[in-house]
Amino acid sequence: VVPRSLVPIIQGEDGACLKQIRQISDAKITITDPKPGATETVIIISGTPEQTHAAQSLIQAFVMSETETT
């Protein structure tokens, strides 16, 4: 679960960041549509334990690097 405001950062321009995370981690990543009025969005990561861990780490890294620059 991530704050809804971070979803554009994770997706990146034209989905580029998300595509990169998928390629590097080889995990399947699905960003669910938040419920109306929700402040959080569920991200579903599936794959082997190594793939899911890699994807989580990459998502955190993208978020941290983007929030530090703004």
C-alpha positions as CSV (number, residue, x, y, z in Angstrom):
1,V,0.0,0.0,0.0
2,V,1.4,3.4,-1.0
3,P,0.0,6.9,-0.7
4,R,-2.0,7.7,-3.8
5,S,0.2,10.8,-4.5
6,L,3.2,8.5,-5.1
7,V,1.6,6.5,-7.9
8,P,2.6,8.9,-10.7
9,I,6.2,8.7,-9.4
10,I,6.2,4.9,-9.5
11,Q,4.6,4.8,-12.9
12,G,6.9,7.5,-14.4
13,E,6.3,9.2,-17.7
14,D,4.4,7.0,-20.0
15,G,4.9,4.1,-17.6
16,A,8.6,4.2,-18.1
17,C,9.6,3.7,-14.4
18,L,7.2,0.9,-13.8
19,K,8.4,-0.8,-17.0
20,Q,12.0,-0.5,-15.8
21,I,11.1,-1.9,-12.4
22,R,9.3,-4.9,-14.1
23,Q,12.3,-5.5,-16.4
24,I,14.9,-5.4,-13.6
25,S,13.0,-7.4,-11.0
26,D,11.1,-9.7,-13.5
27,A,8.1,-9.5,-11.1
28,K,4.5,-8.9,-12.1
29,I,3.4,-5.5,-10.8
30,T,-0.2,-4.4,-10.8
31,I,-1.3,-0.9,-9.5
32,T,-4.9,-1.1,-8.6
33,D,-7.4,1.7,-9.1
34,P,-7.9,3.5,-5.8
35,K,-11.4,3.7,-4.5
36,P,-13.0,7.2,-4.8
37,G,-11.8,9.4,-2.0
38,A,-9.0,6.9,-1.0
39,T,-5.7,8.3,0.0
40,E,-3.8,5.1,-0.6
41,T,-3.4,2.7,-3.6
42,V,-2.7,-1.0,-3.4
43,I,0.3,-2.3,-5.5
44,I,0.2,-6.0,-6.1
45,I,3.7,-7.6,-6.7
46,S,3.9,-11.2,-7.6
47,G,6.7,-13.6,-8.6
48,T,9.4,-15.5,-6.7
49,P,10.5,-14.2,-3.3
50,E,13.6,-12.7,-5.0
51,Q,11.5,-11.0,-7.7
52,T,9.0,-9.5,-5.2
53,H,11.8,-8.3,-2.9
54,A,13.7,-6.8,-5.8
55,A,10.5,-5.0,-7.0
56,Q,9.7,-3.7,-3.6
57,S,13.3,-2.3,-3.2
58,L,13.2,-0.7,-6.6
59,I,9.8,1.0,-5.9
60,Q,11.1,2.3,-2.6
61,A,14.3,3.6,-4.3
62,F,12.3,5.4,-7.1
63,V,10.0,7.0,-4.5
64,M,12.9,8.0,-2.2
65,S,14.9,9.5,-5.1
66,E,11.9,11.5,-6.4
67,T,10.7,12.8,-3.0
68,E,14.3,13.9,-2.2
69,T,14.5,16.1,-5.4
70,T,11.2,17.8,-4.9
